[in-house]
Amino acid sequence: MAVPEKDRRAGDEIADPEKEVGELVSRLTEPGELEPAERRRLLGRLAKALSAGAKKAKESGAGRGRWLADVFLNVAPRIPIRDLHTLSEHHHGLTGEQLADDLIRTAQKATMTVGAIGGALAAAQFAAPPLLLSAPAQLVAETIVVAAIEVKLLAELHEVYGVRVHGTGAQRAIAFTAAWARQRGIDPLAPASVSLALGAATKTALRNRLMRTLGRHLTTFGPFLTGAVAGGALNRMATKKLGEAIREDLRGKLPSGPRRGELPT
């Protein structure tokens, strides 16, 4: 039964911005395609929730980089990570290098779509700024979602290459987030990397990585659809670069160090 428009809008009201951010990022990174209109709607709600959180952070004197990192660390455990069996099922039975190829392509498409939506909204602000969310909130939402998609990609590539990361769900999420901040795979022979993932150096690396991603999204400002084109293209290239770097790193961490095409199926 369809939900009346007035009731659906009432359900969209944000009671707890922090909880709302986690739920929305989880929905935006779930397997499967989202309709463009639904993705725009969820990104808009995420921007609204983040705007509320940013206001609180500003009042408390927290810097944007630190606040961004805190938000993402709270979100990370909500990112849906699939095991190898589920990944193969969701990708038409692919395994090994072919599965890794498909995961990277899928992540590229997802971050490209997010960038294009954010860029189109930023471009539209030139014509009708009062009708849209504030640009900073929209760009922060885009940054958080792109980072979550890339952390998900990194974690699932570890599954494909058989590099197991042990610990609780929260510990694994933090370890993968730390690896994303460094743009490196996790060393299975260094279990301390999981427990030390939240050290001062890692927090600094995460802040810097998120701010660089946010800076990349600032290029989406432009008239007409130039922002959409730039946002989509930059995200696609960055995600591909990350995926290729992680898979090369993970190949080297396997005991036999397989070259491309030699990963067992």
Disulfide bonds with the S-S distance in Angstrom:
none
